[in-house]
């Protein structure tokens, strides 16, 4: 049964922290006019057959041909309603992945979408598009795009153009500031494609992340940070070499000032707080809360490293994983022309997008 195959390779990739963190990434399979796609908020690492949503592909194709309002809010609301309506009966409250429409565009049976730091070192780099064309000449590159419906529309345009130019369908697609899509008719080909991409990028990377622990957390500051965040808050910390490097000054923090991908917004919030020292932490924390309407989840401190603070152990752990992922991306990006985070306008769209708000609520 196709769901057994889909579940098996989903959990295999989802269990590898070099490929998937938290609820990131998604997978799908097609059979008899049905698309089975990961439910939003479900982690690939422990997904079961019940973690996929069965979608009517004919209805998904109809969404791509429909005209929606030009304004972001009404457009996304209408497209989401149609996406939910494309579910087959018996799906309960399950909500399909935000990239469902893009999965449906590929004619191949299986699709794998991942956000590895190694890959995003290229997709989040200033010269990423040029390096993609050089290293992966058969791949499709999608420039910065609003996620959801607009991303699917942009991808359809580029994929259709690729087919018209080459007489075949693209099977490898890189998304600027997002990740990579692999598509194939069997899982082994997916794996071969993934390994080729990873090996090719590794050969290109002379500059590598250094997450070697260097210093220990300041326990007094960690306690104070949790108290600033709120009751029952917990902290996590990394004093790794690269955390210390980026926290050295406002200038060295520049690559990490804006988020690299939507996942960093979901799990870390849009921006970190930077502290040159901890003397005025309470004032800086209050100013951040006033400016953004919420407390920071990631705090870089010069001479110490990076702290994450959240309302539960799991959220603090996940935030630290994604903060370190940002550090890795920034380092890998130095091999491809330097880091290029999301533009503020795109970050603002994602922050206020209902779909990512839903994902944030699902995150444990």
N, C-alpha and C positions, 0 to 999 in steps of 0.2 A: 504494500500500500504506500502511496506516495507520501502520506503524512509521516510514516515511519522513517522513510529516507530523509525527509525534511527535518524532522526532529533530531535525528542522529547527527547530521552534519551541523545543525544549529548549535547543539550543546557542545560539540567538539570545539568549534571555533569560539563559542561564547565562554568556554572555560579557560581560554588562554588570555591572561591579562595584557599581553603584548598586542593583542588584536581587539579586545573588547573590554570596556570598563563600564560598570554599573549597568544601566538599561540601554546603553548605546548599541548601534548596529541593528540590522534586521535582515530577515531572510524570507524567501517565498518559493512557492512551487505552483505549477499550473497543470490542470488536468480536466479534460472534458468541459471546457468553458468556465472553469472555476479557478480563481486565484486564492491560494491559501497563504496568508501573510501574517507576520508576527503582530500580535495585539500591542497597542501602545502601552508603554509602562511595564511591559514584561521583559525580564532579563533572559537573554539567550542562554546563559550559563546553566539554568535549570528549567528551561522551557519543556513543556509536555505537549502532546497533541492538542490539548485543550487551550494552549496558549496561542493558537493561530485562529484567525478569522477567515471564514469562507466568503468570498466575494464573487459577484456576478460580473464576469469580464465584459459582457455586452454593455452593462450599465456603466462600467468604468470607462469604456470607450466613448459612450455618449457624453460623459462629463467633459472629455477632452474636446468635443465638438460643440459644446454649449457656450453661449455668450453670457458672461457674468458682469456685474457692476465693476467699474474701473477703480472705485475707492476700495482701499484695503479691507476695512472692516466688513462692509456688506458683501464683498466678493468672497472673503474667506468663510464667512458665516454660511453663505449660500452653497459654496463648494463643499463644505463640511457636511451640510444637511444631505446633499446628494450622495456624498461618499458613504454616509451612514445608511442611506436608503439602498445602496448597492450591496449591502450584506445579504446573504442568503438567510432564509428563515431558520430559527433555532440558534442564533448566535448570542442570545441573551444581551447582556450589557457590554459585551466586548467591543472595543473601539479599534479599528484598523490603524496600523502604523501611518505616521504622517507622510511616509514616502510610498504609500500604496500605489498611487497613480503612476509613479515612475517605475515601480516593479512591473506593472501591467504593460508598460510600453515595450519591454524587451520580449521578443517572441520565443526566446529560449525557455526551457522548462524550469530551470532553477536560477535564482538570483541571490547573491550574497552581497550585503552592504556593510562595510566596516569603516572604522575611523582610527586606524593605528597611528601612533605618534610618528613612526617612521614615514608613513605615507603622507601624513599631514605636514611633515617637515617640508615636503614639496608643494602640497596644495595651499599651504599658508605662507608661502614665500613670495618675495617680490618677482622673482624670475621663474615662478612655478610653471606657468604656461609654456615658456620656451623650453624648460627642461623636460616637461612632459612630451612635447613634440619630438625632442631629441632622443629621449630614452624609450618612449613608447609610441612609435609612429602610427600604429594601428588604433590607438586609443582616441577617445573623444574627450575634449576638455570643455567644461561648462564654467563660464565666468561667474563672478559673484551674483547671487540671485536670492530673492526672497524665497523661503522654503514653502512647501505645500503646493498649492495649485500653480502658482507662478513658476516654481522650479520645474514642475512636470511639463508645463507649456513650453518653457525654454528648452528643456531636454528633448521634447518631441520635435521641435524645429530643427535642432542640431542632428538628432538621430535620423530624421527623414532626409536631411541634406547629405548625411554620410551614405545612406543607402542609395540615394540617387547618383552620387559621385562614384561609388565603388561597386554597386550591384550586390552588396551583401550588408548584413546587419552588424553594427558595432557590438562587441561583447565586453568591452572594457571602457569604463567611463569614470573620469576623475572630476570631482566637484571642488571648485575653489572654496577654501575655508570650510570644508565639510568632510570629505572622505572619498571613498572609491566604491564603485559598483562592478561586480563580476557577474557575467551571465553565461550559462552553458546548459547543455542538455543532459549532463550527468555530473555527479559530485566530484569524480576524479578530475575532470577537466577544470572544474572550479578550483580545486586544490592546486593543480599544475599552474594555473594562471596566477593564483595568489603567491605561490612560492617564487614564480618568475619575477613578479613585481617587487617582492621583498628583497630578493637576492640582487636585483638590478639596483635598487636604491641603496642597499648596504654598500655595494662596491663604489658608489658615488660619494659616500659619506666619510670624509676624513675627520670631521669634527663630530664628536659623539657626546651625548649627555653624560654627566657624572653625578650620580645619585648616592655616592659614598657618604655615609654619615660622618659628620665632622664635629658638630657640637651638640650638646644636650639642651633640652627645653629649659627655660627659666620657669620653674614651677610656680613661683610667686606671680609672675606675669600671666601665666596660663590660667591660674585661678582668678586673677583680676579680670582677664578677658572674658571668661565664662560669666562672671558676675555682670559685666557690662552688657553682654548679649541678652541675658535674661535668666529667669529661674530654670533650674534643671539643665542648663546648657553644659556641653562638654567640649573639650579642646583636643585637637590632635596636632602633632608637630613634626617637621622634618628640618634638621640642620644639615642637609646634604650640601655638598660642595657647590652645586649649581644654584641652589636656593640662596646660599650666601653670596654667590656672585651677583645674581640679579637684584638682591636686596642691598647691595653696596651703596647705591645712590639713586636719586630720581632718574638720572640718565640711564643707568644700567637697567632700571625697571621699565624703561620705555616699551620693550617688546611685549611686556605682560600687562600693560595698562588697559588694553582692550581685549575682549575675548577672542579666541581663535575660531571657535566653532559654536554651533547652537548648544551642544552638550555642556560646554563650559559655563554657559549661561544657566542652564537648567540646574546643574549640580553645584556650581560655585557662585552663582549670581554674576551680574554683568561685570563688576569691577572689583579688584582687590583694594584693600586699604594699605597704604604704605606708611611706615613709621621709621623715621631716622633714628629715633630713640623712644623709650617707653615712658618718659617723664610726663608727656602731655597726651597719653593714650586716651584718657577719658574724654578730653576735649575733641580730639580727632575723631573718636568714635561717634560722639554726638553730632559733630559736623557732617560726618558721612551719612548718618541716619536722617538728618534734616534734608540733605541734598538728594538722597535717593529714595527716601520713604521706607527704608528697611535697614537692618543692621548688616555689616559686612560679614561674609562667611569665610573669606580668605584674608589673612593679614600677614604682610611681609614686614620683617623687622631687621634693620641693618645690624650686622654682627651676630644675628641669631639664626635667621632662616625664615620659614613659613609656618604659620599657625592656621588651623581651620577651626571654626567654632560653629556649633549648631545645636539644635534642640534634642538630638539623640546621638547615640554612639554611631549608628549606621550612617546617618547623614554627615557627621563629622568625618568619618572614615572615607566615605565616598568623595566628599569635597577635597580631602587631602590627595586622594588618588588622581582626581582631575586637575588639581593644582600642580602636582608633579608632572602630569601629562602635558600641561601647558609649558612647563620648563623644558621638557624633552622636545616638544615641537619647536620651541624657540631655538634650541641648540641645533637640531637637525636642519632647520631653515637656513642656518648660516652657510650650509653647503649649497644652497640654491638661491643665493642673492640676498639673504637676510629675511627676517621675520616680517610678515605683512598680515596683521590681525584684521578682523572684520572692520568695515567702516562703521562709525557711530550710528548712521542712519539705519543700517541693517540691524545692528544690535538693538536699537530702540524698537524696531518693528517686532523682533523676536520677543523682547521683554514684555510687550503688550499683546502678543499673539495668544489667543485663547488655547490653541493646541499645545503650545509649550507650557502654558500655565497648567494645563491638565497633566502633562508629563511630570512637571515639578511636584504636583500633589501626589502622584503615584509613587514617586521616589521614596524609598524607605531609608 
